[in-house]
C-alpha cells in the first residue's frame, strides 16, 4: 500500500508540474504579444515594469511581510540571482529587445534559448546528465534558432541587439530557475520576494527617469494590468515555480520552448506580422525539441 501511495503522489506531482509548465507557456505567448504591442503606445519599460511587479507585490504582500525582505535561511546570492534572473533586470532587458523584434522571432530567440541555457548550466555546474532523448530535443531547439539566425543574416531583418539581449535574457531566466530550485522557497514565496524587490527597483528608476502612465489611455493600462501584472507577474510565476519544484529546473525550462510556436501564430493573427515558411519551420522544430527535452518521450526506468 505504501508503494501505491508513493506512486500516486509522484504521478500527481508530475501532473501538477506539466500543468504548471503548460499554463506558463500559454501566458508567456500572450506576454510576448502584449509587450510587442506596447511599443506602439506611450508606455515605456519602466511604466510596464511598475505594473508587472506592483500587482503581485501587493497581492502577495502577506507572504513577503511574513518571510521578510531578506529571509534568514535564504543565501543572499540566491536571492540576487532570482531577482535579476526573473525580475527587474530580466524584464528590462527583454522588453527593450521585444519592442524592436517581431513576436515570432522574439519567441524563438528567448523561449527557444531558455531550455538550452538551463540544460548547459545544469550540465556544467550541477553535473546533470540528460539522456539521449533530451539531448535530441536540445539539438532540435538549437536548429530552430539557427534557422532564424541564418534567415536574419541573409536579409538583415532583425537588429543585432535581438541576438544579444534575448539570449542574455534566456541565460538570466535559466539562472533563476536553478537558483530557485536550490533556495528552499515555495513557488509563492519566491514570487512574492521577486515581485517586491523588482517593484522597489522599478520605483527607484521611476523617480530618476519619470513615467508616462498619466498619458496612457485606460484601456491600454487595463490590458497591461491583466497581461503583465495578473497573468505574467502573478499566475505564471507561481505556475512556473510549481513546475520547477515538481519536474526539476532543466525539465521545467524546456516547456518555454513551446512559446515560439504560439508567439508565431499570435504575431501573425493578432498583430498582422508577416510569417513565412522560415518562421513557421523554426517554430515547429523548436516545438518538437521541447516535446523531446521535457522527457515525455524518454524510456521509463
LODREN-952513 format. One line per 5 residues: number of its first residue (from 1); for each residue x, y, z of N, C-alpha, C, CB. Coordinates in steps of 0.2 Angstrom, whole numbers, plus 5000, padded with zeros to 4 digits. Glycine has a CB too. Example, Ala and Ser with C-alpha at 12.3 -4.5 7.8 and 13.67 -1.06 7.14 Angstrom:
BEGIN
1) 5066,4972,5039,5062,4978,5039,5066,4984,5039,5057,4978,5045 | 5064,4989,5035,5068,4995,5036,5064,5000,5039,5070,4997,5029 $
! end
This chain:
BEGIN
1) 5004,4994,5000,5000,5000,5000,5004,5006,5000,4995,5000,5006 | 5010,5006,5003,5014,5012,5004,5017,5013,4997,5020,5010,5009 | 5019,5008,4993,5021,5009,4986,5016,5012,4982,5024,5002,4983 | 5010,5010,4982,5005,5013,4978,5004,5020,4980,4998,5009,4979 | 5004,5022,4986,5003,5029,4988,5008,5033,4986,5002,5029,4996 $
6) 5014,5030,4986,5020,5034,4984,5020,5036,4976,5027,5031,4985 | 5018,5030,4973,5017,5031,4965,5012,5036,4964,5015,5024,4962 | 5006,5036,4967,5001,5041,4966,5003,5048,4967,4995,5039,4970 | 5007,5049,4973,5009,5055,4975,5014,5058,4969,5013,5055,4981 | 5018,5053,4967,5023,5055,4962,5019,5057,4955,5028,5050,4960 $
11) 5014,5053,4953,5011,5055,4947,5007,5061,4948,5006,5049,4946 | 5004,5063,4954,5000,5069,4955,5005,5075,4954,4997,5069,4961 | 5011,5074,4957,5016,5079,4956,5018,5081,4949,5023,5077,4960 | 5019,5075,4945,5021,5076,4938,5015,5080,4934,5022,5070,4935 | 5009,5078,4936,5003,5081,4933,5003,5089,4934,4996,5078,4935 $
16) 5004,5090,4941,5004,5097,4943,5010,5101,4939,5005,5098,4950 | 5016,5097,4939,5022,5100,4935,5020,5102,4928,5028,5096,4936 | 5017,5097,4924,5016,5098,4917,5010,5103,4917,5013,5091,4914 | 5006,5104,4921,5000,5109,4921,5003,5116,4922,4995,5107,4926 | 5008,5116,4927,5011,5122,4928,5015,5125,4922,5016,5122,4934 $
21) 5019,5120,4919,5023,5122,4913,5018,5124,4907,5027,5116,4910 | 5013,5121,4906,5008,5122,4901,5005,5129,4902,5003,5117,4900 | 5003,5131,4908,5000,5137,4910,5005,5143,4908,4998,5137,4917 | 5011,5142,4910,5017,5146,4909,5017,5148,4902,5023,5144,4912 | 5018,5143,4898,5019,5144,4891,5013,5148,4888,5019,5137,4887 $
26) 5007,5146,4889,5001,5150,4887,5001,5157,4889,4995,5147,4889 | 5003,5159,4895,5003,5166,4897,5009,5169,4894,5004,5166,4905 | 5015,5166,4893,5021,5169,4890,5019,5171,4883,5027,5164,4891 | 5016,5167,4879,5014,5168,4872,5010,5175,4872,5011,5162,4869 | 5006,5176,4877,5002,5182,4877,5006,5188,4879,4996,5181,4882 $
31) 5011,5186,4884,5016,5191,4886,5020,5194,4880,5020,5189,4891 | 5022,5190,4876,5026,5192,4870,5022,5197,4866,5028,5186,4866 | 5016,5195,4864,5011,5199,4860,5010,5206,4863,5005,5195,4858 | 5008,5206,4870,5006,5212,4873,5012,5217,4874,5003,5210,4880 | 5018,5214,4875,5024,5218,4876,5026,5221,4869,5030,5214,4879 $
36) 5025,5217,4864,5026,5219,4857,5022,5225,4856,5026,5214,4852 | 5015,5224,4857,5010,5229,4856,5012,5236,4860,5003,5226,4858 | 5014,5235,4866,5016,5241,4870,5020,5246,4866,5018,5239,4876 | 5024,5243,4861,5029,5248,4858,5025,5253,4854,5034,5244,4853 | 5019,5252,4852,5015,5257,4849,5011,5262,4853,5010,5253,4844 $
41) 5012,5261,4860,5009,5266,4864,5014,5270,4868,5005,5261,4870 | 5012,5275,4872,5016,5279,4876,5020,5276,4881,5013,5285,4878 | 5018,5269,4883,5021,5266,4888,5028,5264,4887,5017,5259,4890 | 5032,5266,4893,5039,5264,4892,5040,5258,4897,5043,5270,4895 | 5046,5255,4896,5048,5249,4900,5047,5250,4908,5055,5247,4899 $
46) 5049,5256,4910,5048,5257,4917,5040,5257,4919,5051,5264,4919 | 5036,5260,4915,5029,5260,4916,5026,5253,4917,5025,5264,4911 | 5028,5249,4912,5026,5242,4912,5028,5238,4917,5028,5239,4905 | 5035,5240,4919,5038,5236,4925,5034,5238,4931,5045,5238,4925 | 5032,5244,4932,5028,5245,4939,5022,5241,4939,5027,5253,4939 $
51) 5019,5240,4933,5013,5236,4933,5014,5229,4934,5009,5237,4926 | 5019,5227,4931,5021,5220,4931,5023,5217,4938,5027,5218,4926 | 5026,5221,4942,5029,5219,4948,5024,5222,4954,5036,5221,4949 | 5021,5228,4953,5017,5231,4958,5011,5227,4960,5015,5238,4955 | 5008,5224,4955,5002,5220,4957,5003,5214,4961,4998,5218,4950 $
56) 5008,5209,4958,5010,5204,4963,5013,5205,4969,5014,5199,4959 | 5017,5211,4970,5019,5213,4976,5014,5215,4981,5024,5219,4975 | 5009,5218,4978,5003,5220,4983,4999,5214,4985,4998,5225,4979 | 4997,5209,4980,4993,5204,4981,4997,5199,4986,4991,5200,4975 | 5003,5198,4985,5007,5193,4989,5010,5197,4995,5012,5190,4985 $
61) 5008,5203,4997,5011,5206,5002,5011,5203,5009,5008,5213,5003 | 5006,5199,5010,5006,5195,5017,5011,5190,5017,4999,5191,5018 | 5013,5187,5011,5019,5182,5011,5026,5185,5012,5019,5179,5004 | 5027,5191,5008,5034,5194,5009,5034,5198,5016,5036,5198,5004 | 5029,5200,5019,5029,5203,5025,5031,5197,5031,5022,5206,5027 $
66) 5028,5191,5029,5030,5186,5034,5037,5183,5033,5025,5180,5033 | 5039,5183,5027,5046,5180,5026,5051,5185,5028,5047,5177,5019 | 5049,5192,5027,5054,5197,5027,5058,5198,5020,5060,5195,5032 | 5060,5204,5019,5063,5205,5013,5070,5201,5012,5065,5213,5012 | 5073,5200,5017,5079,5196,5017,5078,5190,5022,5085,5200,5019 $
71) 5075,5184,5019,5074,5178,5024,5081,5176,5026,5070,5173,5020 | 5081,5174,5033,5087,5172,5036,5090,5166,5033,5086,5171,5043 | 5086,5161,5031,5088,5155,5028,5090,5155,5021,5082,5149,5029 | 5089,5160,5018,5090,5161,5010,5097,5165,5009,5084,5165,5007 | 5101,5161,5006,5108,5164,5005,5107,5171,5000,5113,5160,5001 $
76) 5110,5176,5002,5109,5182,4998,5111,5182,4991,5114,5188,5001 | 5116,5178,4989,5117,5177,4982,5112,5174,4978,5124,5173,4981 | 5108,5169,4981,5102,5166,4978,5097,5170,4977,5100,5160,4982 | 5095,5175,4982,5090,5180,4981,5092,5185,4975,5089,5184,4988 | 5098,5187,4975,5100,5191,4970,5100,5188,4963,5108,5193,4971 $
81) 5101,5182,4962,5101,5179,4956,5093,5178,4954,5104,5172,4956 | 5089,5176,4959,5082,5176,4957,5079,5182,4955,5078,5173,4963 | 5080,5188,4959,5078,5194,4957,5080,5197,4950,5079,5199,4963 | 5087,5195,4949,5089,5198,4942,5087,5193,4937,5097,5197,4943 | 5087,5187,4938,5085,5182,4933,5078,5182,4930,5087,5175,4935 $
86) 5073,5183,4935,5066,5183,4933,5063,5190,4935,5062,5177,4936 | 5066,5194,4937,5063,5201,4940,5065,5207,4936,5065,5202,4947 | 5067,5212,4939,5068,5218,4936,5073,5218,4930,5070,5223,4941 | 5079,5215,4931,5084,5215,4926,5082,5211,4920,5091,5212,4929 | 5079,5205,4921,5077,5201,4915,5071,5205,4911,5074,5195,4918 $
91) 5067,5208,4915,5061,5212,4912,5064,5217,4908,5057,5214,4917 | 5068,5222,4910,5070,5227,4906,5074,5225,4900,5075,5232,4911 | 5078,5220,4901,5082,5218,4895,5078,5215,4890,5087,5212,4898 | 5073,5211,4892,5069,5208,4886,5064,5212,4883,5066,5202,4889 | 5061,5217,4887,5056,5222,4885,5060,5226,4880,5053,5226,4890 $
96) 5066,5228,4881,5069,5233,4876,5070,5229,4870,5076,5235,4879 | 5072,5223,4870,5073,5219,4864,5066,5217,4860,5077,5212,4865 | 5061,5215,4864,5055,5213,4861,5052,5219,4857,5050,5211,4866 | 5053,5225,4860,5050,5231,4856,5052,5232,4849,5052,5238,4861 | 5058,5229,4848,5061,5230,4841,5062,5224,4837,5068,5233,4841 $
101) 5058,5218,4840,5059,5212,4837,5052,5209,4836,5063,5207,4841 | 5050,5206,4830,5044,5203,4829,5042,5198,4834,5043,5200,4822 | 5036,5197,4836,5034,5192,4841,5037,5185,4839,5027,5192,4842 | 5036,5183,4833,5039,5176,4831,5046,5175,4833,5037,5175,4824 | 5050,5180,4831,5057,5180,4832,5059,5180,4839,5061,5185,4828 $
106) 5055,5185,4843,5057,5185,4850,5055,5179,4853,5052,5191,4853 | 5050,5175,4851,5048,5169,4855,5053,5164,4854,5042,5167,4852 | 5056,5164,4848,5061,5159,4846,5068,5160,4850,5063,5158,4838 | 5070,5167,4849,5077,5168,4852,5077,5168,4860,5079,5175,4850 | 5071,5170,4863,5071,5170,4870,5068,5163,4873,5066,5175,4873 $
111) 5062,5161,4871,5059,5155,4873,5063,5149,4871,5052,5154,4870 | 5066,5149,4865,5070,5143,4862,5076,5143,4866,5071,5144,4855 | 5079,5148,4868,5086,5148,4871,5086,5146,4878,5089,5155,4870 | 5080,5147,4881,5079,5146,4889,5081,5139,4890,5073,5147,4891 | 5078,5134,4887,5079,5127,4889,5087,5125,4888,5075,5122,4886 $
116) 5089,5128,4882,5096,5126,4881,5101,5129,4886,5098,5129,4874 | 5100,5135,4888,5104,5138,4894,5103,5135,4900,5102,5146,4895 | 5097,5133,4902,5096,5129,4908,5099,5122,4908,5088,5128,4909 | 5099,5119,4902,5102,5112,4902,5110,5113,4902,5101,5109,4895 | 5113,5118,4899,5120,5119,4900,5122,5121,4907,5122,5125,4895 $
121) 5118,5125,4910,5120,5127,4917,5120,5121,4921,5115,5132,4920 | 5114,5117,4920,5114,5110,4924,5119,5106,4923,5107,5107,4922 | 5122,5105,4917,5127,5100,4915,5134,5103,4918,5128,5100,4907 | 5135,5109,4917,5142,5112,4919,5143,5113,4926,5143,5118,4915 | 5137,5116,4929,5138,5117,4936,5136,5112,4941,5134,5124,4938 $
126) 5130,5108,4939,5127,5104,4944,5128,5096,4941,5120,5105,4945 | 5132,5095,4936,5133,5088,4934,5127,5084,4932,5137,5085,4939 | 5122,5088,4929,5116,5084,4927,5118,5080,4920,5110,5089,4926 | 5115,5075,4919,5117,5071,4914,5110,5069,4910,5120,5064,4916 | 5108,5073,4905,5102,5072,4901,5103,5065,4897,5101,5078,4897 $
131) 5097,5062,4896,5098,5056,4892,5097,5058,4884,5092,5051,4893 | 5098,5053,4880,5098,5054,4873,5092,5058,4870,5100,5047,4869 | 5086,5056,4873,5080,5059,4870,5080,5067,4872,5074,5056,4874 | 5082,5069,4878,5083,5076,4879,5088,5079,4875,5084,5077,4887 | 5094,5076,4874,5099,5079,4870,5096,5080,4863,5105,5074,4870 $
136) 5093,5075,4860,5090,5076,4854,5085,5082,4854,5086,5070,4851 | 5081,5083,4859,5077,5089,4859,5081,5095,4860,5073,5088,4866 | 5086,5096,4863,5090,5102,4864,5093,5103,4857,5095,5101,4869 | 5095,5098,4853,5098,5099,4847,5093,5102,4842,5101,5092,4844 | 5087,5100,4842,5081,5102,4838,5080,5110,4840,5075,5098,4839 $
141) 5080,5111,4846,5079,5118,4848,5085,5123,4845,5079,5119,4856 | 5091,5121,4846,5097,5124,4843,5096,5125,4835,5103,5121,4844 | 5093,5120,4832,5092,5120,4825,5087,5125,4823,5090,5113,4822 | 5082,5126,4827,5076,5131,4826,5079,5138,4826,5071,5130,4831 | 5083,5139,4831,5086,5146,4832,5091,5147,4827,5090,5146,4839 $
146) 5095,5142,4824,5100,5143,4819,5096,5145,4812,5104,5137,4818 | 5090,5142,4811,5086,5143,4805,5085,5151,4805,5080,5139,4805 | 5082,5153,4811,5080,5160,4811,5086,5165,4810,5077,5161,4818 | 5092,5163,4813,5098,5167,4813,5100,5167,4806,5103,5164,4817 | 5100,5162,4802,5103,5162,4795,5098,5166,4791,5103,5154,4793 $
151) 5092,5166,4792,5087,5170,4788,5088,5177,4790,5080,5168,4790 | 5089,5179,4796,5090,5186,4798,5097,5189,4795,5090,5186,4806 | 5102,5185,4795,5109,5187,4792,5108,5188,4785,5114,5182,4794 | 5104,5184,4782,5103,5184,4774,5100,5191,4772,5099,5178,4772 | 5095,5193,4776,5091,5199,4774,5091,5205,4779,5084,5197,4772 $
156) 5095,5204,4784,5096,5209,4789,5089,5212,4792,5099,5215,4786 | 5084,5207,4793,5078,5208,4795,5077,5210,4803,5073,5203,4794 | 5082,5208,4806,5082,5209,4814,5088,5213,4816,5082,5202,4817 | 5088,5217,4821,5093,5221,4823,5098,5216,4827,5091,5227,4828 | 5104,5218,4827,5109,5213,4831,5108,5213,4838,5116,5216,4829 $
161) 5105,5218,4841,5103,5218,4848,5099,5212,4850,5100,5224,4850 | 5094,5210,4845,5090,5205,4846,5093,5198,4848,5085,5203,4841 | 5099,5197,4845,5103,5191,4845,5108,5191,4851,5107,5190,4839 | 5108,5197,4855,5112,5198,4861,5107,5198,4867,5116,5204,4860 | 5102,5203,4867,5098,5204,4873,5094,5198,4874,5094,5210,4872 $
166) 5091,5195,4869,5086,5190,4871,5089,5183,4873,5082,5188,4864 | 5095,5181,4870,5098,5175,4873,5101,5177,4880,5104,5173,4868 | 5103,5183,4881,5106,5185,4888,5100,5185,4893,5108,5192,4887 | 5094,5186,4891,5088,5186,4895,5087,5178,4896,5082,5189,4892 | 5088,5174,4891,5087,5167,4892,5092,5164,4898,5088,5163,4886 $
171) 5098,5167,4897,5103,5164,4902,5101,5167,4909,5110,5167,4901 | 5098,5173,4910,5096,5175,4916,5090,5171,4919,5094,5183,4916 | 5086,5169,4915,5080,5165,4917,5082,5158,4919,5075,5165,4912 | 5087,5156,4915,5089,5149,4917,5093,5149,4924,5094,5146,4911 | 5097,5154,4925,5100,5155,4931,5095,5156,4937,5105,5161,4931 $
176) 5090,5159,4936,5084,5160,4941,5081,5153,4942,5079,5165,4939 | 5080,5149,4937,5077,5143,4938,5081,5138,4942,5077,5139,4931 | 5088,5138,4941,5092,5134,4946,5093,5137,4953,5099,5133,4942 | 5093,5143,4953,5093,5146,4960,5087,5145,4964,5095,5154,4959 | 5081,5146,4961,5075,5145,4964,5075,5137,4967,5069,5146,4960 $
181) 5077,5133,4963,5076,5126,4964,5080,5124,4971,5078,5121,4959 | 5086,5128,4972,5090,5127,4977,5089,5132,4983,5097,5127,4975 | 5084,5136,4983,5083,5141,4988,5079,5138,4994,5079,5147,4985 | 5075,5133,4993,5071,5131,4998,5064,5134,4999,5075,5131,5005 | 5063,5139,4995,5057,5143,4995,5051,5139,4991,5058,5150,4992 $
186) 5045,5141,4993,5039,5138,4989,5039,5143,4983,5033,5138,4993 | 5035,5141,4978,5034,5145,4972,5030,5152,4974,5029,5141,4967 | 5026,5152,4979,5023,5158,4981,5028,5163,4984,5017,5157,4985 | 5032,5160,4989,5037,5164,4992,5041,5167,4988,5040,5160,4998 | 5044,5163,4983,5049,5166,4978,5046,5171,4974,5051,5160,4974 $
191) 5039,5170,4972,5036,5175,4968,5035,5182,4971,5029,5172,4965 | 5033,5181,4978,5032,5187,4982,5039,5191,4983,5030,5185,4989 | 5044,5188,4984,5051,5191,4985,5053,5194,4979,5056,5186,4988 | 5053,5191,4973,5055,5193,4967,5051,5200,4965,5054,5188,4961 | 5044,5199,4966,5040,5205,4964,5041,5211,4969,5032,5203,4965 $
196) 5042,5210,4975,5043,5216,4979,5050,5219,4978,5042,5214,4987 | 5055,5215,4977,5062,5218,4976,5062,5222,4969,5067,5213,4976 | 5059,5218,4964,5058,5221,4957,5054,5228,4957,5056,5216,4952 | 5049,5228,4961,5045,5234,4961,5049,5240,4964,5038,5233,4965 | 5053,5238,4970,5057,5243,4973,5062,5246,4968,5060,5240,4979 $
201) 5065,5241,4964,5070,5244,4959,5066,5248,4953,5073,5237,4955 | 5060,5246,4951,5057,5250,4946,5055,5256,4949,5051,5246,4944 | 5053,5257,4955,5051,5263,4959,5057,5268,4959,5048,5262,4966 | 5063,5265,4960,5069,5270,4960,5070,5272,4953,5075,5266,4963 | 5069,5268,4948,5070,5270,4941,5065,5275,4939,5070,5264,4936 $
206) 5059,5274,4942,5054,5279,4940,5055,5286,4943,5047,5277,4943 | 5058,5286,4949,5060,5293,4952,5065,5296,4948,5062,5292,4959 | 5070,5292,4945,5075,5295,4942,5073,5297,4935,5081,5290,4941 | 5070,5293,4931,5068,5294,4924,5061,5297,4923,5070,5288,4920 | 5057,5296,4927,5050,5298,4926,5046,5292,4923,5049,5304,4922 $
211) 5039,5294,4923,5035,5289,4920,5030,5292,4915,5031,5285,4925 | 5026,5288,4911,5022,5290,4906,5015,5288,4907,5024,5288,4899 | 5013,5285,4913,5007,5282,4914,5001,5287,4914,5007,5279,4921 | 5002,5293,4916,4996,5298,4916,4994,5299,4909,4998,5304,4919 | 4998,5298,4904,4997,5300,4897,4994,5294,4893,5003,5303,4893 $
216) 4993,5288,4896,4991,5282,4893,4984,5281,4894,4995,5276,4895 | 4980,5279,4888,4973,5278,4889,4972,5272,4894,4970,5276,4882 | 4966,5272,4897,4964,5267,4902,4964,5260,4899,4958,5269,4905 | 4962,5260,4893,4961,5253,4890,4968,5250,4889,4957,5253,4884 | 4973,5254,4888,4980,5251,4887,4982,5249,4894,4984,5256,4884 $
221) 4981,5253,4899,4983,5251,4905,4980,5245,4908,4982,5257,4910 | 4973,5245,4906,4970,5239,4908,4973,5232,4905,4962,5239,4907 | 4974,5233,4899,4977,5227,4895,4984,5225,4898,4979,5229,4888 | 4988,5230,4900,4994,5228,4903,4993,5225,4911,4999,5234,4904 | 4989,5228,4914,4987,5226,4921,4985,5218,4921,4981,5230,4924 $
226) 4981,5216,4916,4979,5209,4915,4985,5205,4913,4973,5209,4910 | 4988,5207,4908,4993,5203,4905,5000,5203,4909,4995,5205,4898 | 5002,5209,4911,5008,5209,4914,5008,5208,4922,5011,5216,4913 | 5003,5211,4925,5003,5211,4932,4999,5204,4935,4999,5216,4934 | 4993,5203,4932,4990,5197,4934,4992,5190,4932,4982,5198,4933 $
231) 4993,5190,4925,4994,5184,4922,5002,5182,4922,4992,5184,4915 | 5006,5187,4919,5013,5185,4919,5017,5186,4926,5017,5190,4914 | 5015,5192,4929,5018,5193,4936,5016,5189,4941,5017,5200,4937 | 5010,5186,4941,5007,5183,4947,5006,5175,4945,5001,5186,4949 | 5002,5174,4941,5000,5167,4939,5005,5163,4936,4994,5167,4934 $
236) 5009,5166,4931,5014,5162,4928,5020,5161,4932,5016,5166,4921 | 5022,5166,4936,5027,5165,4941,5026,5159,4946,5029,5171,4945 | 5020,5159,4949,5018,5153,4953,5018,5147,4949,5011,5155,4957 | 5015,5147,4943,5014,5141,4939,5021,5138,4937,5010,5142,4933 | 5026,5142,4935,5032,5140,4933,5036,5138,4939,5036,5146,4930 $
241) 5035,5141,4945,5039,5139,4951,5036,5132,4953,5037,5143,4957 | 5030,5130,4952,5027,5124,4953,5030,5119,4949,5019,5124,4953 | 5031,5120,4942,5034,5116,4938,5041,5114,4939,5034,5119,4931 | 5045,5119,4942,5052,5118,4944,5052,5114,4950,5055,5125,4945 | 5048,5115,4955,5048,5111,4961,5046,5104,4959,5043,5114,4966 $
246) 5042,5102,4955,5040,5095,4954,5043,5092,4948,5032,5095,4952 | 5046,5095,4943,5049,5092,4937,5057,5093,4937,5046,5095,4931 | 5059,5098,4941,5066,5099,4940,5067,5105,4936,5070,5093,4938 | 5073,5109,4937,5074,5115,4934,5075,5114,4926,5080,5118,4936 | 5079,5110,4924,5080,5109,4917,5074,5107,4913,5086,5104,4915 $
251) 5070,5102,4916,5064,5099,4913,5059,5105,4912,5062,5093,4916 | 5058,5109,4918,5053,5114,4918,5055,5119,4913,5052,5117,4925 | 5061,5121,4912,5063,5126,4907,5062,5124,4900,5071,5128,4908 | 5062,5118,4899,5061,5115,4892,5054,5117,4890,5062,5108,4892 | 5049,5118,4894,5042,5120,4892,5042,5126,4888,5038,5120,4898 $
256) 5047,5131,4890,5047,5138,4887,5048,5138,4880,5052,5142,4891 | 5051,5133,4877,5052,5132,4870,5046,5131,4866,5057,5127,4869 | 5041,5130,4869,5034,5129,4866,5032,5136,4864,5029,5125,4870 | 5034,5141,4868,5032,5148,4867,5033,5151,4859,5036,5153,4871 | 5038,5149,4856,5039,5151,4849,5033,5150,4845,5045,5149,4846 $
261) 5030,5143,4845,5025,5141,4841,5019,5146,4842,5023,5134,4842 | 5017,5147,4848,5011,5151,4850,5013,5158,4848,5009,5150,4857 | 5019,5161,4849,5020,5168,4848,5020,5169,4840,5027,5170,4851 | 5023,5164,4836,5022,5165,4829,5015,5165,4827,5026,5159,4826 | 5011,5161,4829,5004,5161,4827,5001,5168,4829,5000,5155,4830 $
266) 5002,5169,4835,4999,5176,4838,5001,5182,4834,5000,5176,4845 | 5008,5182,4833,5010,5188,4829,5007,5189,4823,5018,5187,4829 | 5006,5183,4819,5003,5184,4813,4995,5185,4813,5004,5178,4809 | 4992,5182,4817,4985,5183,4818,4982,5189,4821,4982,5177,4821 | 4986,5191,4827,4984,5197,4831,4987,5203,4829,4984,5195,4838 $
271) 4994,5203,4827,4997,5209,4826,4999,5210,4819,5004,5209,4830 | 4997,5206,4815,4997,5207,4807,5005,5206,4805,4995,5213,4805 | 5009,5203,4809,5016,5202,4807,5017,5197,4801,5020,5200,4813 | 5021,5198,4797,5022,5194,4791,5026,5187,4794,5027,5197,4786 | 5023,5182,4792,5025,5175,4794,5027,5171,4788,5020,5171,4799 $
276) 5033,5169,4787,5035,5165,4781,5036,5158,4783,5041,5168,4777 | 5038,5154,4778,5040,5147,4780,5046,5146,4784,5041,5143,4773 | 5050,5151,4784,5056,5151,4789,5054,5151,4796,5061,5157,4787 | 5050,5156,4797,5047,5157,4804,5043,5151,4807,5043,5163,4805 | 5039,5148,4802,5035,5143,4804,5039,5136,4805,5030,5141,4798 $
281) 5044,5135,4801,5048,5130,4801,5052,5130,4808,5053,5129,4795 | 5055,5136,4809,5059,5137,4816,5055,5136,4822,5062,5144,4816 | 5048,5138,4821,5044,5137,4827,5042,5130,4828,5038,5141,4826 | 5041,5126,4823,5039,5119,4823,5044,5115,4826,5036,5117,4816 | 5050,5116,4823,5056,5112,4825,5058,5113,4833,5062,5114,4821 $
286) 5057,5120,4835,5058,5121,4842,5053,5118,4846,5059,5128,4844 | 5047,5118,4843,5041,5114,4847,5043,5107,4848,5035,5115,4843 | 5045,5104,4843,5047,5097,4843,5052,5096,4848,5049,5094,4836 | 5057,5100,4848,5063,5100,4853,5061,5100,4860,5068,5105,4851 | 5056,5104,4861,5054,5105,4868,5050,5098,4870,5049,5111,4869 $
291) 5046,5096,4866,5042,5089,4867,5047,5084,4869,5038,5087,4861 | 5053,5084,4866,5058,5079,4867,5062,5080,4874,5063,5078,4862 | 5064,5087,4874,5068,5089,4880,5064,5089,4887,5071,5095,4879 | 5058,5089,4887,5054,5088,4893,5055,5081,4896,5047,5090,4892 | 5057,5076,4892,5057,5069,4894,5051,5065,4894,5059,5070,4901 $
296) 5046,5068,4890,5040,5064,4890,5041,5058,4886,5034,5069,4886 | 5045,5058,4881,5046,5053,4876,5052,5048,4878,5048,5055,4869 | 5055,5050,4884,5061,5046,4887,5058,5039,4889,5064,5050,4892 | 5062,5034,4888,5061,5027,4890,5060,5027,4898,5065,5022,4888 | 5055,5024,4901,5054,5023,4908,5058,5018,4911,5046,5022,4909 $
301) 5061,5020,4917,5065,5015,4920,5062,5012,4926,5072,5019,4923 $
! end
